[in-house]
Amino acid sequence: MKTRSLIAIAAAAVAAIGAVVALKRPRPRFDMPATLAALADREGVWDNQWNRHDEKIADLATALKTEGDPPKRFELKREMARQYLYADKPEGALTVLEQLRNEIEPSWPAAAVEAVKADLAFAYFRLGEVQNCSSDHNPDSCLFPIRDRGVHRYRLGASEAARLYTELLSDAHTDPENTLSYR
């Protein structure tokens, strides 16, 4: 019994010494700002969909210079327009989409023509939103009924979006399941 007691005391002493050593040993301090900065430094242009839009636009413009395949050019331009919209630059999106609409040939699938029209409608919608709501934010612009300063002063965006959406909705051939449109 005496041997067991000595072993138990020795084990307890070793455990206590180990605990004291573990507690006394300096622990590395977690530095959140440094960790976040390191993550940001390792992040590529396309790793986060919600930032670095100007770099993405430049990357897409470079890719367009060498891309000759019409369907790939089509997708690159649509992505460029999306990046302009994400960057709150609907004018850039409209420029790209108008160019794309002018490049579409009669032989292209109806879904492609429809997708560009839908993209244009959304870009015009965002133009109206940016010009009238974001740039001139006031209590009247967000509350119903819309009145006074909430009424759009710059009407191009909303009126063009309404016109294009009306065309899309009134066309019997418009595909409600069109996968080329914005999701």
ZAKOL-11191 format. One line per field, with one value per residue: residue in one letter; x, y, z of N, C-alpha, C in turn. Coordinates in steps of 0.2 Angstrom, whole numbers. Layout:
N
r: (A/...) $
n.u: (X/...) $
n.v: (Y/...) $
n.w: (Z/...) $
ca.u: (X/...) $
ca.v: (Y/...) $
ca.w: (Z/...) $
c.u: (X/...) $
c.v: (Y/...) $
c.w: (Z/...) $
This chain:
183
r: (M/K/T/R/S/L/I/A/I/A/A/A/A/V/A/A/I/G/A/V/V/A/L/K/R/P/R/P/R/F/D/M/P/A/T/L/A/A/L/A/D/R/E/G/V/W/D/N/Q/W/N/R/H/D/E/K/I/A/D/L/A/T/A/L/K/T/E/G/D/P/P/K/R/F/E/L/K/R/E/M/A/R/Q/Y/L/Y/A/D/K/P/E/G/A/L/T/V/L/E/Q/L/R/N/E/I/E/P/S/W/P/A/A/A/V/E/A/V/K/A/D/L/A/F/A/Y/F/R/L/G/E/V/Q/N/C/S/S/D/H/N/P/D/S/C/L/F/P/I/R/D/R/G/V/H/R/Y/R/L/G/A/S/E/A/A/R/L/Y/T/E/L/L/S/D/A/H/T/D/P/E/N/T/L/S/Y/R) $
n.u: (4/10/19/10/5/16/19/7/8/20/16/6/14/23/13/9/20/22/10/13/24/19/10/18/26/29/15/11/5/-11/-13/-24/-26/-14/-15/-27/-22/-12/-20/-27/-16/-13/-24/-31/-36/-48/-53/-62/-78/-84/-75/-62/-65/-62/-49/-53/-61/-51/-43/-52/-53/-41/-41/-50/-44/-36/-45/-54/-64/-81/-93/-85/-80/-92/-97/-86/-88/-101/-98/-89/-98/-106/-96/-94/-106/-106/-97/-104/-104/-114/-114/-103/-106/-117/-111/-103/-113/-121/-112/-110/-123/-124/-115/-120/-126/-138/-138/-136/-141/-158/-159/-147/-148/-159/-154/-144/-153/-160/-149/-146/-158/-157/-145/-149/-159/-151/-143/-153/-156/-144/-141/-153/-156/-145/-136/-143/-148/-161/-175/-187/-184/-185/-196/-213/-228/-219/-213/-211/-194/-191/-195/-190/-178/-169/-173/-169/-163/-173/-184/-179/-176/-189/-195/-187/-189/-203/-203/-197/-206/-217/-215/-219/-210/-200/-190/-194/-186/-173/-156/-146/-148/-146/-143) $
n.v: (-6/6/8/11/23/31/31/37/50/54/54/64/75/76/80/92/99/99/106/119/122/123/133/144/145/156/161/162/178/181/191/199/210/209/196/197/206/198/188/196/200/188/186/184/193/188/181/185/190/202/213/223/227/236/231/219/222/228/216/208/216/215/201/201/207/197/187/178/170/171/167/166/179/186/181/186/200/202/198/209/220/216/218/231/235/230/238/250/258/261/267/263/249/250/256/245/235/240/241/227/223/229/221/209/197/192/178/174/165/167/167/174/187/191/190/200/211/210/212/225/231/229/236/249/251/251/262/272/270/273/286/293/288/283/293/305/303/303/305/304/296/283/279/274/283/287/303/321/324/311/307/302/313/312/303/294/282/274/275/269/256/252/252/242/231/230/227/214/207/207/200/186/175/176/168/162/155/158/155/163/176/188/181) $
n.w: (0/4/-7/-17/-13/-13/-27/-31/-25/-31/-45/-44/-40/-52/-61/-56/-57/-71/-74/-68/-76/-89/-87/-84/-96/-109/-120/-137/-143/-150/-164/-171/-181/-188/-193/-201/-210/-216/-222/-232/-240/-246/-254/-269/-284/-289/-278/-269/-271/-269/-269/-275/-288/-299/-302/-307/-318/-326/-328/-335/-346/-352/-355/-365/-375/-381/-383/-395/-397/-400/-391/-379/-378/-376/-364/-356/-357/-352/-339/-336/-336/-325/-315/-316/-311/-298/-293/-291/-303/-314/-326/-333/-335/-343/-355/-359/-361/-371/-381/-383/-386/-399/-406/-407/-417/-430/-431/-418/-403/-397/-383/-380/-385/-377/-364/-364/-366/-354/-345/-348/-344/-330/-327/-331/-321/-310/-312/-311/-297/-291/-295/-290/-277/-269/-271/-268/-255/-244/-231/-238/-249/-246/-240/-240/-243/-258/-261/-263/-261/-264/-276/-292/-299/-309/-322/-332/-330/-323/-332/-344/-339/-336/-348/-355/-347/-349/-363/-362/-354/-362/-373/-381/-383/-373/-362/-347/-339/-342/-342/-344/-339/-326/-310) $
ca.u: (0/14/22/5/4/22/18/2/11/25/12/3/20/25/7/9/26/20/5/16/28/14/7/23/28/25/11/11/-1/-14/-13/-30/-24/-9/-18/-31/-18/-9/-25/-28/-10/-13/-30/-30/-41/-54/-54/-68/-82/-86/-70/-57/-69/-58/-44/-56/-62/-44/-41/-57/-52/-35/-43/-54/-39/-34/-50/-57/-70/-87/-96/-81/-80/-99/-97/-81/-91/-106/-94/-86/-103/-107/-91/-95/-112/-104/-93/-108/-103/-118/-113/-98/-110/-121/-107/-101/-118/-123/-107/-112/-129/-122/-111/-124/-128/-144/-137/-135/-147/-163/-157/-141/-151/-163/-149/-141/-158/-161/-144/-147/-163/-155/-140/-153/-162/-146/-142/-158/-155/-138/-142/-158/-157/-139/-132/-147/-152/-165/-180/-192/-183/-185/-202/-219/-228/-214/-216/-206/-187/-191/-197/-184/-176/-165/-177/-167/-162/-180/-188/-176/-177/-196/-196/-184/-193/-209/-202/-195/-212/-223/-213/-221/-204/-196/-190/-194/-180/-167/-151/-141/-149/-143/-147) $
ca.v: (0/11/9/14/30/35/32/42/56/56/56/71/80/77/83/99/103/100/112/125/124/125/140/149/146/161/159/168/182/182/197/200/215/206/190/199/209/193/185/201/200/182/186/186/198/185/176/188/193/209/219/224/227/239/226/213/225/228/209/206/220/212/195/203/209/192/182/178/166/175/165/168/186/187/180/191/207/202/199/215/224/214/221/239/236/229/244/256/262/258/270/258/243/252/256/238/231/243/238/220/223/231/216/203/195/189/171/172/162/172/168/178/193/192/191/207/216/209/215/232/234/230/242/256/251/253/269/276/269/276/293/296/285/283/300/310/299/307/301/303/292/276/278/275/284/291/310/326/323/304/306/303/319/309/298/290/275/271/275/264/250/250/251/236/226/229/223/207/204/207/196/179/171/177/162/164/151/160/155/168/182/189/177) $
ca.w: (0/4/-13/-21/-10/-15/-34/-32/-23/-37/-51/-43/-40/-59/-64/-53/-60/-78/-75/-67/-82/-94/-86/-84/-103/-113/-125/-142/-143/-156/-167/-176/-187/-192/-196/-206/-216/-220/-227/-237/-244/-250/-258/-276/-287/-290/-273/-266/-276/-267/-268/-281/-295/-304/-304/-311/-324/-330/-329/-340/-352/-354/-358/-371/-381/-384/-384/-402/-398/-399/-385/-373/-377/-374/-356/-353/-357/-347/-332/-335/-334/-318/-310/-315/-307/-291/-291/-291/-309/-319/-333/-337/-337/-349/-361/-361/-363/-377/-386/-384/-390/-406/-409/-407/-424/-431/-430/-411/-400/-394/-376/-379/-386/-371/-359/-365/-364/-347/-342/-349/-340/-323/-327/-331/-315/-305/-314/-307/-290/-289/-296/-286/-270/-266/-271/-264/-249/-239/-229/-243/-255/-244/-236/-243/-250/-261/-262/-262/-263/-265/-283/-296/-303/-315/-324/-338/-327/-321/-338/-348/-336/-336/-355/-357/-344/-352/-369/-361/-352/-367/-379/-379/-384/-368/-358/-339/-336/-346/-337/-346/-336/-319/-305) $
c.u: (4/17/17/4/10/21/13/4/16/21/9/8/22/19/7/14/25/15/8/21/24/11/12/26/25/21/11/4/-4/-15/-18/-28/-19/-11/-23/-27/-14/-14/-26/-22/-10/-19/-29/-36/-48/-56/-60/-72/-85/-81/-66/-60/-65/-52/-47/-58/-56/-42/-46/-55/-45/-36/-46/-50/-37/-39/-54/-63/-77/-91/-92/-81/-87/-99/-92/-85/-97/-103/-92/-92/-106/-102/-92/-101/-111/-100/-97/-106/-107/-117/-108/-101/-114/-117/-105/-107/-121/-118/-109/-118/-128/-118/-115/-127/-134/-144/-137/-142/-151/-161/-152/-144/-155/-159/-146/-147/-160/-155/-144/-152/-161/-149/-144/-156/-157/-143/-147/-158/-149/-139/-147/-159/-150/-135/-136/-151/-155/-171/-186/-191/-183/-192/-208/-224/-222/-217/-210/-199/-186/-192/-191/-183/-173/-169/-175/-166/-169/-184/-186/-177/-184/-198/-193/-187/-200/-209/-201/-202/-217/-221/-214/-215/-199/-196/-189/-188/-174/-161/-145/-142/-146/-147/-148) $
c.v: (6/13/13/21/34/36/37/49/59/58/63/76/81/81/90/103/104/106/119/127/126/132/146/150/151/159/164/171/182/189/198/204/212/200/192/202/203/189/190/201/194/182/188/190/194/180/179/192/200/214/219/224/231/235/221/216/226/221/207/210/217/205/196/204/203/186/183/174/170/173/167/176/189/187/185/198/207/202/205/220/222/218/228/240/235/235/251/261/259/261/265/252/245/253/249/234/234/241/231/219/224/226/210/202/192/181/169/169/168/173/173/185/195/193/198/212/216/213/222/235/234/235/248/256/253/260/274/276/273/284/297/294/286/290/305/306/304/303/300/298/284/274/279/279/288/298/315/324/315/302/307/309/317/303/293/283/271/270/270/257/248/248/244/230/224/225/216/204/203/202/189/174/171/171/164/160/152/160/160/175/182/184/181) $
c.w: (0/-2/-18/-19/-13/-23/-35/-31/-29/-43/-50/-43/-48/-62/-62/-56/-67/-79/-73/-73/-88/-93/-86/-91/-106/-119/-131/-142/-150/-158/-173/-182/-191/-196/-202/-212/-220/-224/-233/-242/-248/-254/-265/-279/-287/-284/-269/-271/-275/-266/-275/-288/-300/-307/-309/-317/-329/-332/-335/-347/-356/-358/-364/-377/-384/-386/-391/-402/-396/-392/-378/-372/-374/-366/-353/-352/-352/-340/-331/-333/-327/-313/-310/-311/-299/-288/-290/-297/-315/-326/-337/-339/-343/-355/-363/-364/-370/-383/-388/-388/-397/-409/-410/-415/-424/-429/-423/-408/-397/-387/-375/-380/-380/-365/-359/-363/-357/-343/-342/-345/-333/-323/-327/-324/-309/-306/-310/-300/-288/-290/-291/-279/-266/-266/-268/-259/-245/-237/-234/-248/-252/-240/-241/-240/-252/-263/-261/-265/-265/-272/-287/-300/-309/-317/-329/-335/-326/-327/-343/-345/-337/-344/-357/-354/-347/-359/-367/-359/-357/-373/-377/-380/-378/-363/-351/-336/-339/-341/-339/-342/-329/-314/-299) $
